[in-house]
Amino acid sequence: MPIEMRKITAQLLAVFFCVGTVLPAMAQDFPVSAVLEDEAADVEVCQDFICTKLREEILVEASKCRPLASFKRRRMRVRRAKSSNSCKLFHDENYKTSKGKCSAAIRQACERSGIDGRFLAENAFNLHKKGLLEKAGFVNMIWKFDEESAPLGAILTYVGGVGHRYGHIEVRVNPNLYCSDHCTDKPVTGHSPATRKGYKLVGVYLPFASSIQITAHTDQEN
């Protein structure tokens, strides 16, 4: 990505995340499209409406002052009263730190994108292991994509993380932004600076209709 584009994206993200919890009420005024249009020629874009909405809604979720999960609170040695509002800890950099609520962020973003969220009330590990994302209408395309080639708008799931059995889940917003209850400029495979744990990718989930189109396109190429 050109240096100028990186600077513009960084400035836009700074504006976005500084507004914090007031963003949902003023989302129509924020140039979310500027972040979403930060695309690379060699990265596919899921054109499905659900993928587009997911990319928008997960940005809202990442900026929320979400309470820390109990295991995260214990690890950070933070009292419950203070951790109930993470903005007391992180302020306008709330989006940079995992709250241990990645699956909750994905579920809420999915619900606002038109997905039935009743199957998604589980941690990231179980969403993959129990096939709950499939029940919600997604297809695992890991046979075709990895972290670096996953289409923009895809949901990525991971297992592993020493001492963290819940796994991780995130949406690829643009080639340099992966978000759930926080955002990073790289996928969390290996060692994540935000969660301090290592993960292995096990799922690249796309809406059923989009997966059919991609599979048909692949068959034509072969």
SEVO-538328 format. One line per field, with one value per atom (N, C-alpha, C, O): residue in one letter; atom name; z, x, y. Coordinates in steps of 0.001 Angstrom, whole numbers. Layout:
N
res	(a,...)
atom	(CA,...)
up	(Z,...)
east	(X,...)
north	(Y,...)
***
This chain:
222
res	(m,m,m,m,p,p,p,p,i,i,i,i,e,e,e,e,m,m,m,m,r,r,r,r,k,k,k,k,i,i,i,i,t,t,t,t,a,a,a,a,q,q,q,q,l,l,l,l,l,l,l,l,a,a,a,a,v,v,v,v,f,f,f,f,f,f,f,f,c,c,c,c,v,v,v,v,g,g,g,g,t,t,t,t,v,v,v,v,l,l,l,l,p,p,p,p,a,a,a,a,m,m,m,m,a,a,a,a,q,q,q,q,d,d,d,d,f,f,f,f,p,p,p,p,v,v,v,v,s,s,s,s,a,a,a,a,v,v,v,v,l,l,l,l,e,e,e,e,d,d,d,d,e,e,e,e,a,a,a,a,a,a,a,a,d,d,d,d,v,v,v,v,e,e,e,e,v,v,v,v,c,c,c,c,q,q,q,q,d,d,d,d,f,f,f,f,i,i,i,i,c,c,c,c,t,t,t,t,k,k,k,k,l,l,l,l,r,r,r,r,e,e,e,e,e,e,e,e,i,i,i,i,l,l,l,l,v,v,v,v,e,e,e,e,a,a,a,a,s,s,s,s,k,k,k,k,c,c,c,c,r,r,r,r,p,p,p,p,l,l,l,l,a,a,a,a,s,s,s,s,f,f,f,f,k,k,k,k,r,r,r,r,r,r,r,r,r,r,r,r,m,m,m,m,r,r,r,r,v,v,v,v,r,r,r,r,r,r,r,r,a,a,a,a,k,k,k,k,s,s,s,s,s,s,s,s,n,n,n,n,s,s,s,s,c,c,c,c,k,k,k,k,l,l,l,l,f,f,f,f,h,h,h,h,d,d,d,d,e,e,e,e,n,n,n,n,y,y,y,y,k,k,k,k,t,t,t,t,s,s,s,s,k,k,k,k,g,g,g,g,k,k,k,k,c,c,c,c,s,s,s,s,a,a,a,a,a,a,a,a,i,i,i,i,r,r,r,r,q,q,q,q,a,a,a,a,c,c,c,c,e,e,e,e,r,r,r,r,s,s,s,s,g,g,g,g,i,i,i,i,d,d,d,d,g,g,g,g,r,r,r,r,f,f,f,f,l,l,l,l,a,a,a,a,e,e,e,e,n,n,n,n,a,a,a,a,f,f,f,f,n,n,n,n,l,l,l,l,h,h,h,h,k,k,k,k,k,k,k,k,g,g,g,g,l,l,l,l,l,l,l,l,e,e,e,e,k,k,k,k,a,a,a,a,g,g,g,g,f,f,f,f,v,v,v,v,n,n,n,n,m,m,m,m,i,i,i,i,w,w,w,w,k,k,k,k,f,f,f,f,d,d,d,d,e,e,e,e,e,e,e,e,s,s,s,s,a,a,a,a,p,p,p,p,l,l,l,l,g,g,g,g,a,a,a,a,i,i,i,i,l,l,l,l,t,t,t,t,y,y,y,y,v,v,v,v,g,g,g,g,g,g,g,g,v,v,v,v,g,g,g,g,h,h,h,h,r,r,r,r,y,y,y,y,g,g,g,g,h,h,h,h,i,i,i,i,e,e,e,e,v,v,v,v,r,r,r,r,v,v,v,v,n,n,n,n,p,p,p,p,n,n,n,n,l,l,l,l,y,y,y,y,c,c,c,c,s,s,s,s,d,d,d,d,h,h,h,h,c,c,c,c,t,t,t,t,d,d,d,d,k,k,k,k,p,p,p,p,v,v,v,v,t,t,t,t,g,g,g,g,h,h,h,h,s,s,s,s,p,p,p,p,a,a,a,a,t,t,t,t,r,r,r,r,k,k,k,k,g,g,g,g,y,y,y,y,k,k,k,k,l,l,l,l,v,v,v,v,g,g,g,g,v,v,v,v,y,y,y,y,l,l,l,l,p,p,p,p,f,f,f,f,a,a,a,a,s,s,s,s,s,s,s,s,i,i,i,i,q,q,q,q,i,i,i,i,t,t,t,t,a,a,a,a,h,h,h,h,t,t,t,t,d,d,d,d,q,q,q,q,e,e,e,e,n,n,n,n)
atom	(N,CA,C,O,N,CA,C,O,N,CA,C,O,N,CA,C,O,N,CA,C,O,N,CA,C,O,N,CA,C,O,N,CA,C,O,N,CA,C,O,N,CA,C,O,N,CA,C,O,N,CA,C,O,N,CA,C,O,N,CA,C,O,N,CA,C,O,N,CA,C,O,N,CA,C,O,N,CA,C,O,N,CA,C,O,N,CA,C,O,N,CA,C,O,N,CA,C,O,N,CA,C,O,N,CA,C,O,N,CA,C,O,N,CA,C,O,N,CA,C,O,N,CA,C,O,N,CA,C,O,N,CA,C,O,N,CA,C,O,N,CA,C,O,N,CA,C,O,N,CA,C,O,N,CA,C,O,N,CA,C,O,N,CA,C,O,N,CA,C,O,N,CA,C,O,N,CA,C,O,N,CA,C,O,N,CA,C,O,N,CA,C,O,N,CA,C,O,N,CA,C,O,N,CA,C,O,N,CA,C,O,N,CA,C,O,N,CA,C,O,N,CA,C,O,N,CA,C,O,N,CA,C,O,N,CA,C,O,N,CA,C,O,N,CA,C,O,N,CA,C,O,N,CA,C,O,N,CA,C,O,N,CA,C,O,N,CA,C,O,N,CA,C,O,N,CA,C,O,N,CA,C,O,N,CA,C,O,N,CA,C,O,N,CA,C,O,N,CA,C,O,N,CA,C,O,N,CA,C,O,N,CA,C,O,N,CA,C,O,N,CA,C,O,N,CA,C,O,N,CA,C,O,N,CA,C,O,N,CA,C,O,N,CA,C,O,N,CA,C,O,N,CA,C,O,N,CA,C,O,N,CA,C,O,N,CA,C,O,N,CA,C,O,N,CA,C,O,N,CA,C,O,N,CA,C,O,N,CA,C,O,N,CA,C,O,N,CA,C,O,N,CA,C,O,N,CA,C,O,N,CA,C,O,N,CA,C,O,N,CA,C,O,N,CA,C,O,N,CA,C,O,N,CA,C,O,N,CA,C,O,N,CA,C,O,N,CA,C,O,N,CA,C,O,N,CA,C,O,N,CA,C,O,N,CA,C,O,N,CA,C,O,N,CA,C,O,N,CA,C,O,N,CA,C,O,N,CA,C,O,N,CA,C,O,N,CA,C,O,N,CA,C,O,N,CA,C,O,N,CA,C,O,N,CA,C,O,N,CA,C,O,N,CA,C,O,N,CA,C,O,N,CA,C,O,N,CA,C,O,N,CA,C,O,N,CA,C,O,N,CA,C,O,N,CA,C,O,N,CA,C,O,N,CA,C,O,N,CA,C,O,N,CA,C,O,N,CA,C,O,N,CA,C,O,N,CA,C,O,N,CA,C,O,N,CA,C,O,N,CA,C,O,N,CA,C,O,N,CA,C,O,N,CA,C,O,N,CA,C,O,N,CA,C,O,N,CA,C,O,N,CA,C,O,N,CA,C,O,N,CA,C,O,N,CA,C,O,N,CA,C,O,N,CA,C,O,N,CA,C,O,N,CA,C,O,N,CA,C,O,N,CA,C,O,N,CA,C,O,N,CA,C,O,N,CA,C,O,N,CA,C,O,N,CA,C,O,N,CA,C,O,N,CA,C,O,N,CA,C,O,N,CA,C,O,N,CA,C,O,N,CA,C,O,N,CA,C,O,N,CA,C,O,N,CA,C,O,N,CA,C,O,N,CA,C,O,N,CA,C,O,N,CA,C,O,N,CA,C,O,N,CA,C,O,N,CA,C,O,N,CA,C,O,N,CA,C,O,N,CA,C,O,N,CA,C,O,N,CA,C,O,N,CA,C,O,N,CA,C,O,N,CA,C,O,N,CA,C,O,N,CA,C,O,N,CA,C,O,N,CA,C,O,N,CA,C,O,N,CA,C,O,N,CA,C,O,N,CA,C,O,N,CA,C,O,N,CA,C,O,N,CA,C,O,N,CA,C,O,N,CA,C,O,N,CA,C,O,N,CA,C,O,N,CA,C,O,N,CA,C,O,N,CA,C,O,N,CA,C,O,N,CA,C,O,N,CA,C,O,N,CA,C,O,N,CA,C,O,N,CA,C,O,N,CA,C,O,N,CA,C,O,N,CA,C,O,N,CA,C,O,N,CA,C,O,N,CA,C,O,N,CA,C,O,N,CA,C,O,N,CA,C,O,N,CA,C,O,N,CA,C,O,N,CA,C,O,N,CA,C,O,N,CA,C,O,N,CA,C,O,N,CA,C,O,N,CA,C,O,N,CA,C,O,N,CA,C,O)
up	(0,0,0,755,-814,-845,526,1299,822,2119,2354,3464,1292,1437,1869,2712,1290,1641,3074,3774,3518,4905,5863,6878,5544,6402,6463,7533,5305,5267,6077,6840,5902,6653,8146,8921,8556,9973,10546,11660,9778,10247,10376,11335,9410,9450,10632,11314,10864,11987,13311,14248,13393,14614,14895,16031,13862,14023,14445,15345,13774,14046,15491,16166,15970,17279,18409,19540,18146,19183,19546,20657,18634,18942,19856,20482,19951,20924,20829,19748,21993,22064,21405,21192,21074,20426,18937,18248,18428,16990,16410,15366,17038,16413,16054,15037,16861,16607,15462,14861,15156,14120,13000,12227,12921,11933,10523,9684,10257,8902,8536,7354,9530,9261,9139,8670,9558,9513,8172,7707,7538,6218,6310,5965,6780,6890,5546,5478,4476,3144,2842,2076,3441,3209,3762,3178,4890,5467,4645,4386,4238,3499,2101,1541,1538,190,145,-929,1318,1385,1014,1889,-278,-765,-1609,-2103,-1761,-2558,-3777,-3717,-4854,-6102,-5984,-6674,-5116,-5028,-3907,-3597,-3292,-2243,-2714,-3125,-2650,-3069,-2084,-910,-2582,-1752,-1833,-2920,-693,-674,-989,-236,-2093,-2564,-1942,-2178,-1160,-521,416,1081,472,1347,2801,3519,3225,4617,4908,5966,3971,4168,4291,5143,3443,3489,4833,5435,5294,6585,7733,8682,7655,8705,8831,9940,7710,7728,8389,9062,8203,8821,10318,11160,10623,11996,12961,14141,12479,13395,13799,14865,12968,13355,14542,15445,14530,15659,16921,17993,16781,17933,18506,19723,17636,18105,18924,19777,18675,19369,20686,21437,20982,22194,23465,23485,24503,25824,26510,27494,25981,26410,27705,27850,28647,29889,29613,28675,30422,30266,30688,31648,29965,30370,31680,31983,32445,33763,33679,34490,32695,32592,32222,32650,31411,31006,32202,32392,32992,34164,35152,35704,35366,36296,35788,36556,34492,33911,34014,34238,33849,33901,35317,35553,36259,37663,37794,38400,37203,37230,38031,37839,38917,39715,38854,37856,39270,38509,38288,37192,39309,39205,38096,37378,37972,36967,35588,34588,35526,34233,33603,32429,34364,33815,32666,31816,32643,31520,31085,31724,29991,29588,29207,29148,28942,28616,29810,29647,31012,32181,32136,32761,31375,31260,30000,30037,28887,27602,26908,25978,27358,26791,25282,24804,24525,23083,22334,21109,23057,22422,22774,22732,23119,23494,22450,22797,21184,20098,19968,19250,20651,20475,21363,21114,22378,23366,23403,23466,23364,23455,24827,25846,24847,26096,26445,27455,25579,25782,25358,25767,24544,24118,22587,22018,21932,20470,19885,18925,20456,19892,20113,19276,21232,21479,20457,19972,20131,19132,17766,17052,17392,16112,16075,15074,17153,17181,16992,16215,17700,17585,16199,15657,15627,14269,13270,12331,13472,12583,12674,11657,13881,14059,13347,12733,13423,12753,11238,10486,10807,9379,8772,7583,9595,9094,9358,8834,10170,10502,11788,12723,11832,13047,14089,13909,15169,16153,17203,18079,17138,18191,18192,19217,17033,16966,17378,17499,17591,17776,19216,19453,20157,21563,22226,23251,21646,22160,22000,21324,22631,22438,21060,20377,20655,19296,19004,17903,19979,19779,19456,18527,20225,20015,18753,18145,18350,17112,15944,15020,16000,14947,15201,14309,16400,16707,16556,16048,16991,16954,15639,15478,14701,13411,13485,12671,14461,14663,13589,13243,13063,11977,10730,10008,10482,9359,9568,8626,10798,11082,10887,10575,11078,10908,9445,9117,8558,7133,6485,5376,7168,6603,6148,6577,5285,4797,5032,4765,5536,5793,4493,3901,4053,2783,3034,2234,4126,4447,3428,3334,2679,1636,512,-267,438,-628,-104,-799,1112,1617,2919,3658,3175,4481,4996,4475,6022,6630,5651,5677,4790,3895,2624,1983,2263,1033,1283,334,2534,2863,2280,2394,1661,1110,2194,3344,1833,2778,3109,2217,4395,4846,5380,5930,5231,5741,7258,7834,7891,9325,9511,8980,10258,10502,11917,12866,12065,13384,13662,12756,14931,15349,16591,17383,16745,17971,18551,17884,19823,20460,21354,21756,21656,22607,23951,24627,24346,25585,26757,26979,27507,28658,28289,29146,27018,26575,25660,24461,26233,25504,24637,23981,24623,23926,22460,21733,22009,20626,20349,21267,19068,18680,17367,16570,17145,15922,15536,16408,14232,13781,12339,11630,11916,10543,9848,10424,8606,7833,7195,6251,7721,7273,5996,5040,5986,4767,4821,5808,3811,3806,5021,5302,5737,6886,8157,9030,8269,9455,9728,8892,10915,11359,12694,13632,12791,13971,14585,13899,15898,16658,17775,17521,19013,20090,20186,21093,19245,19096,17660,16943,17241,15875,15883,16737,14918,14706,13214,12388,12879,11466,10828,9642,11625,11115,11756,12835,11124,11765,13003,13138,13909,15185,15126,16164,13950,13819,14433,14276,15129,15757,17069,18034,17119,18354,18141,17333,18874,18759,19794,20986,19381,20349,21218,22319,20731,21491,22557,23657,22240,23183,23899,24863,23434,24029,23927,24733,22968,22812,21363,20455,21155,19802,19330,20127,18043,17509,16172,15484,15819,14531,13808,14382,12552,11761,11451,11011,11684,11374,10505,10015,10309,9510,8804,9382,7533,6764,6273,5264,6992,6761,5901,6126,4909,4025,3954,4152,3676,3519,2446,1491,2602,1708,236,-596,-89,-1487,-2067,-3214,-1278,-1739,-1954,-2907,-1066,-1185,-2450,-3080,-2830,-4051,-5271,-6184,-5272,-6390,-6520,-7623,-5381,-5404,-5858,-6635,-5375,-5759,-7253,-7918,-7775,-9205,-10028,-11070,-9556,-10255,-10253,-11252,-9126,-9013,-9968,-10609,-10055,-10948,-12412,-13202,-12772,-14129,-14460,-15574,-13468,-13684,-13894,-14650,-13207,-13304,-14540,-14787)
east	(842,0,872,1843,572,1366,1401,447,2521,2683,1575,1055,1209,170,-1148,-1851,-1494,-2737,-2714,-3723,-1556,-1437,-1689,-2365,-1146,-1327,-2790,-3316,-3444,-4855,-5696,-6573,-5416,-6153,-5952,-6904,-4703,-4406,-5160,-5681,-5213,-5922,-7420,-8055,-7972,-9398,-9731,-10737,-8865,-9098,-8988,-9734,-8067,-7927,-9208,-9681,-9760,-11019,-12120,-12905,-12172,-13218,-13195,-14224,-12042,-11978,-12040,-12355,-11753,-11856,-13308,-13583,-14241,-15629,-16241,-17268,-15632,-16046,-17503,-18014,-18184,-19536,-20557,-21687,-20226,-21221,-21303,-22159,-20429,-20386,-21681,-22107,-22351,-23548,-24578,-25261,-24698,-25683,-25271,-26116,-23981,-23512,-22791,-22040,-23030,-22319,-22522,-21626,-23722,-23982,-23103,-22956,-22508,-21666,-20197,-19391,-19840,-18438,-18119,-18894,-17014,-16680,-16151,-15000,-17005,-16606,-16143,-15253,-16754,-16400,-14923,-14321,-14341,-12924,-12053,-11024,-12469,-11735,-11987,-11065,-13229,-13582,-12986,-12735,-12760,-12223,-10707,-10105,-10099,-8656,-8388,-8201,-8370,-8277,-7024,-6427,-6643,-5456,-5879,-6830,-5182,-5552,-5456,-6181,-4568,-4371,-5179,-4963,-6109,-6970,-8418,-8912,-9097,-10493,-11370,-11031,-12488,-13470,-14775,-15321,-15275,-16570,-17631,-17807,-18333,-19301,-20680,-21579,-20858,-22141,-22511,-21641,-23795,-24263,-23862,-23499,-23932,-23592,-22134,-21819,-21244,-19820,-19591,-18825,-20252,-20100,-20566,-19899,-21720,-22240,-21340,-21134,-20806,-19909,-18689,-18252,-18140,-16957,-17284,-16434,-18488,-18895,-19183,-18699,-19982,-20463,-19367,-19413,-18377,-17322,-16434,-15820,-16354,-15626,-16305,-15640,-17629,-18387,-18116,-17882,-18151,-17932,-16526,-16344,-15539,-14154,-13936,-13049,-14732,-14534,-15290,-15114,-16139,-16960,-16124,-15077,-16606,-15975,-16537,-17270,-16183,-16750,-16097,-14879,-16878,-16300,-15312,-15492,-14281,-13309,-13924,-14693,-13582,-13988,-13270,-12213,-13859,-13305,-11870,-11030,-11573,-10201,-9222,-8068,-9701,-8854,-8612,-7511,-9646,-9516,-8508,-7675,-8600,-7666,-6236,-5310,-6064,-4727,-4123,-2922,-4968,-4487,-4508,-4055,-5043,-5143,-5914,-5454,-7087,-7941,-9192,-9804,-9577,-10779,-12031,-12069,-13053,-14294,-14904,-15380,-14893,-15524,-14874,-15549,-13565,-12861,-12993,-13080,-13008,-13036,-14431,-14574,-15454,-16807,-16945,-17824,-16076,-16046,-14595,-13802,-14258,-12854,-12290,-11071,-13160,-12647,-11931,-11107,-12251,-11530,-10075,-9202,-9831,-8474,-7779,-6608,-8503,-7860,-8238,-7556,-9322,-9759,-9933,-10577,-9378,-9631,-8795,-8881,-7980,-7259,-7913,-7281,-9188,-9956,-9873,-9864,-9814,-9847,-8574,-8558,-7496,-6206,-6047,-5161,-6871,-6671,-7847,-9003,-7547,-8590,-9257,-8583,-10577,-11328,-11717,-12374,-11293,-11708,-13146,-13765,-13689,-15098,-15203,-16129,-14257,-14250,-15509,-16071,-15964,-17139,-18398,-19300,-18470,-19626,-19674,-20746,-18511,-18447,-18877,-19611,-18425,-18804,-20302,-20961,-20837,-22268,-23113,-24068,-22764,-23552,-23413,-24379,-22207,-22027,-22824,-23406,-22851,-23615,-25109,-25800,-25597,-27026,-27443,-28509,-26618,-26958,-26729,-27111,-26100,-25887,-26952,-26906,-27904,-29001,-28857,-29636,-27864,-27647,-28393,-28426,-28988,-29652,-28587,-27802,-28556,-27497,-27717,-26871,-28849,-29117,-28110,-27919,-27454,-26454,-25061,-24137,-24911,-23579,-23261,-22279,-24055,-23835,-22873,-23201,-21694,-20658,-19311,-19195,-18288,-16947,-16427,-17020,-15324,-14803,-14478,-14742,-13909,-13548,-14786,-14771,-15860,-17071,-17819,-18487,-17720,-18372,-17849,-18591,-16559,-15964,-16197,-16658,-15887,-15942,-17349,-17523,-18349,-19733,-20452,-21626,-19741,-20361,-21448,-22372,-21352,-22417,-22420,-23474,-21244,-21201,-21895,-22562,-21730,-22436,-23945,-24692,-24395,-25827,-26372,-27548,-25494,-25903,-25859,-26257,-25375,-25404,-24052,-23989,-22955,-21623,-21017,-21449,-20021,-19303,-17811,-17279,-17139,-15700,-14938,-14994,-14220,-13473,-11970,-11176,-11579,-10155,-9386,-8163,-10085,-9427,-8894,-8036,-9414,-8997,-8221,-7343,-8528,-7940,-7166,-7413,-6221,-5570,-5706,-6506,-4922,-5042,-4725,-5344,-3744,-3287,-4127,-4141,-4825,-5614,-7115,-7894,-7529,-8959,-9632,-9089,-10799,-11495,-11853,-12080,-11904,-12331,-13795,-14626,-14098,-15449,-15574,-16616,-14522,-14542,-14374,-13726,-14970,-14793,-13708,-13819,-12662,-11553,-11650,-11849,-11510,-11544,-10222,-9577,-9833,-8548,-8736,-9653,-7851,-7781,-6387,-5475,-6246,-4940,-4866,-5879,-3635,-3418,-3093,-3985,-1832,-1407,-2196,-2210,-2856,-3633,-4937,-5597,-5316,-6547,-7290,-7022,-8227,-8886,-10049,-10685,-10338,-11531,-11292,-12249,-10039,-9756,-9944,-10009,-10029,-10220,-10986,-10923,-11711,-12481,-12425,-12450,-12349,-12241,-12715,-12848,-12966,-13365,-12215,-11587,-11943,-10933,-11615,-12394,-11312,-11969,-11341,-12043,-10026,-9296,-7948,-7676,-7094,-5852,-4961,-4099,-5156,-4300,-5100,-4651,-6294,-7119,-7976,-8784,-7792,-8538,-9186,-8490,-10508,-11212,-12184,-12777,-12324,-13375,-13754,-14420,-13339,-13535,-12327,-12236,-11414,-10262,-9768,-10243,-8843,-8314,-6799,-6115,-6284,-4849,-4576,-5474,-3334,-3004,-2563,-2236,-2552,-2197,-3109,-3647,-3299,-4073,-3339,-2135,-4053,-3444,-2696,-2276,-2523,-1787,-395,282,10,1326,1254,674,1838,1842,1151,1589,65,-684,-207,-222,220,650,-501,-273,-1742,-2890,-3328,-3708,-3278,-3757,-2640,-2890,-1408,-224,-288,331,-1014,-1129,-952,-1110,-620,-452,-1683,-2338,-2014,-3210,-2932,-1962,-3813,-3747,-5078,-6143,-5011,-6224,-6890,-6228,-8213,-8962,-10186,-10819,-10528,-11707,-11648,-11236,-12070,-12259,-13705,-14001,-14589,-16023,-16597,-16343,-17381,-18071,-19546,-19882,-20433,-21855,-22043,-21271,-23058,-23280,-23315,-22645,-24087,-24216,-22869,-22558,-22072,-20760,-19825,-19047,-19903,-19039,-19356,-18453,-20636,-21035,-20430,-19929,-20484,-19931,-18425,-17907,-17728,-16274,-15912,-14974,-16655,-16387,-16610,-15828,-17691,-17977,-16891,-16490,-16410,-15343,-14060,-13342,-13774,-12583,-12663,-11676,-13854,-14039,-13831,-13274,-14278,-14107,-12626,-12184,-11867,-10438,-9708,-8739,-10194,-9546,-10035,-9598)
north	(-1193,0,1235,1284,2242,3469,4130,4033,4809,5457,6473,6586,7225,8239,7615,8171,6448,5779,5287,5357,4785,4338,5501,5334,6678,7836,8239,8546,8236,8611,7630,8034,6322,5314,5481,5382,5737,5924,7120,7060,8205,9387,9126,9564,8414,8107,7202,7397,6200,5303,6047,5762,6995,7789,8560,8606,9159,9887,8940,9240,7771,6802,6339,6368,5914,5309,6323,5951,7579,8594,8881,9335,8626,8937,7896,8159,6708,5709,5330,5039,5334,4810,5710,5271,6933,7791,7501,8057,6642,6399,5865,6359,4859,4329,5397,5275,6427,7463,8372,9034,8411,9323,8575,9169,7253,6444,6959,6862,7517,7978,9162,9472,9838,10993,10622,11426,9406,9001,8356,7521,8709,8149,6722,6454,5807,4410,3874,3026,4373,3898,4122,3369,5154,5435,4315,3976,3739,2620,1360,587,1159,-38,-51,-1118,1122,1193,1025,1021,888,672,-787,-1633,-1070,-2429,-2626,-1669,-3881,-4211,-5021,-5800,-4834,-5499,-7015,-7731,-7517,-8951,-9600,-10772,-8858,-9399,-9350,-8301,-10502,-10544,-9771,-9624,-9288,-8596,-9366,-9555,-9810,-10473,-9429,-8471,-9610,-8620,-8812,-8005,-9858,-10113,-8964,-8402,-8614,-7538,-7783,-6852,-9040,-9369,-9032,-8488,-9354,-9053,-7552,-7101,-6788,-5336,-4784,-3943,-5268,-4809,-5246,-4489,-6452,-6936,-6043,-5735,-5629,-4764,-3421,-2838,-2942,-1684,-1872,-1115,-2899,-3067,-3508,-3160,-4271,-4713,-3547,-3584,-2512,-1301,-628,-121,-629,-76,-892,-334,-2227,-3099,-2937,-2962,-2774,-2653,-1392,-1352,-368,904,986,1945,-13,41,-75,-721,555,439,-801,-708,-1938,-3218,-3703,-3595,-4233,-4754,-5883,-6659,-5968,-7040,-8372,-8430,-9444,-10784,-11124,-10572,-12034,-12350,-12860,-12470,-13740,-14260,-13150,-13158,-12183,-11067,-10145,-9629,-9953,-9085,-9663,-8944,-10976,-11618,-11520,-11256,-11734,-11694,-10302,-10151,-9281,-7898,-7324,-6203,-8115,-7695,-6368,-5400,-6383,-5200,-5511,-6561,-4620,-4826,-4725,-4006,-5466,-5536,-4152,-3854,-3314,-1990,-1157,-419,-1289,-501,-1128,-416,-2450,-3130,-3125,-3464,-2748,-2741,-1757,-1902,-758,173,300,991,-373,-418,936,1099,1923,3252,3876,4776,3394,3888,3438,4041,2355,1838,2334,2712,2331,2546,3851,4280,4484,5768,5666,4732,6596,6598,5567,5478,4780,3683,2351,1296,2427,1254,145,-1036,517,-458,-1272,-2272,-866,-1545,-2776,-3594,-2926,-3978,-4941,-4522,-6229,-7239,-7190,-7039,-7317,-7363,-8802,-9053,-9754,-11136,-11358,-12340,-10461,-10540,-10557,-9979,-11216,-11208,-11833,-11305,-12959,-13623,-12798,-12809,-12083,-11216,-10095,-9732,-9546,-8481,-8992,-8309,-10196,-10782,-11055,-10773,-11598,-11912,-10665,-10670,-9591,-8365,-7739,-7202,-7809,-7289,-8120,-7578,-9440,-10319,-10025,-9971,-9837,-9582,-8302,-8254,-7272,-6017,-6109,-5212,-7204,-7415,-8329,-8643,-8750,-9575,-11055,-11852,-11449,-12862,-13203,-12403,-14384,-14860,-15181,-16112,-14421,-14557,-15624,-15804,-16351,-17341,-18487,-19141,-18739,-19805,-19321,-20125,-18033,-17464,-17061,-16357,-17484,-17133,-18114,-18712,-18278,-19179,-18501,-17479,-19081,-18543,-18927,-19762,-18320,-18502,-19967,-20450,-20675,-22083,-22915,-23723,-22716,-23503,-23106,-23943,-21849,-21440,-22265,-22601,-22586,-23404,-24892,-25604,-25366,-26793,-27356,-28464,-26605,-27087,-26788,-27121,-26157,-25866,-24815,-24819,-23904,-22921,-21839,-21305,-21518,-20536,-21080,-20340,-22391,-23009,-22938,-22673,-23174,-23112,-21702,-21512,-20715,-19317,-18888,-17770,-19769,-19459,-19205,-18674,-19583,-19382,-20708,-21778,-20625,-21800,-21587,-20510,-22629,-22547,-22768,-23846,-21724,-21775,-21869,-21373,-22495,-22557,-23411,-23309,-24236,-25030,-24136,-24551,-22905,-21991,-20788,-20276,-20326,-19086,-19306,-20258,-18390,-18319,-16885,-16108,-16538,-15212,-14080,-13017,-14343,-13292,-13173,-12122,-14249,-14221,-14166,-14068,-14227,-14220,-12980,-11881,-13131,-11965,-10964,-11340,-9706,-8680,-8933,-9103,-8956,-9278,-10686,-11043,-11508,-12877,-12889,-12015,-13897,-14120,-15173,-16278,-14840,-15759,-16310,-15553,-17627,-18241,-18944,-19472,-18940,-19504,-20368,-20153,-21349,-22132,-21940,-21450,-22343,-22227,-21015,-20443,-20641,-19568,-20194,-20706,-20161,-20801,-20233,-19022,-21121,-20687,-20007,-19419,-20082,-19415,-20369,-20431,-21112,-22205,-21751,-22576,-20459,-19994,-19646,-19378,-19645,-19303,-17825,-17008,-17493,-16086,-16041,-16977,-14949,-14760,-13287,-12418,-12998,-11616,-11492,-12490,-10269,-9979,-9265,-8377,-9656,-8932,-7715,-7850,-6538,-5313,-4777,-4450,-4691,-4338,-5048,-5732,-4920,-5707,-5502,-6334,-4415,-4115,-3854,-3111,-4466,-4251,-5478,-5881,-6075,-7245,-6885,-6495,-7011,-6488,-7490,-8322,-7379,-8052,-7088,-6084,-7377,-6398,-5466,-4639,-5612,-4725,-4887,-5767,-4068,-4156,-4293,-3728,-5052,-5154,-4989,-5155,-4660,-4493,-5801,-5839,-6891,-8205,-9244,-8995,-10405,-11475,-11977,-11758,-12649,-13039,-14365,-14876,-14925,-16179,-16052,-15036,-17098,-17044,-16308,-16806,-15123,-14354,-13022,-12203,-12815,-11569,-10568,-10878,-9367,-8355,-7860,-7359,-7996,-7507,-8500,-8100,-9803,-10811,-11550,-12274,-11372,-12016,-13533,-14228,-14055,-15498,-15894,-15077,-17170,-17659,-18408,-19081,-18305,-18940,-19614,-19296,-20558,-21239,-21041,-21270,-20616,-20401,-21735,-22675,-21820,-23043,-22764,-23699,-21486,-21200,-19862,-18856,-19859,-18627,-18691,-19331,-18028,-18184,-17058,-15874,-17478,-16553,-16942,-18110,-15983,-16318,-17382,-17449,-18204,-19342,-18924,-19537,-17890,-17462,-17052,-17373,-16344,-15902,-17092,-17110,-18082,-19259,-20041,-20592,-20097,-20795,-20104,-20759,-18765,-18008,-18228,-18410,-18210,-18385,-19787,-19967,-20792,-22169,-22381,-23061,-21788,-21904,-21248,-21767,-20097,-19387,-20211,-20252,-20871,-21711,-22896,-23257,-23500,-24655,-24236,-24998,-23025,-22549,-22359,-22641,-21875,-21659,-22982,-23059,-24030,-25336,-26096,-27220)
***
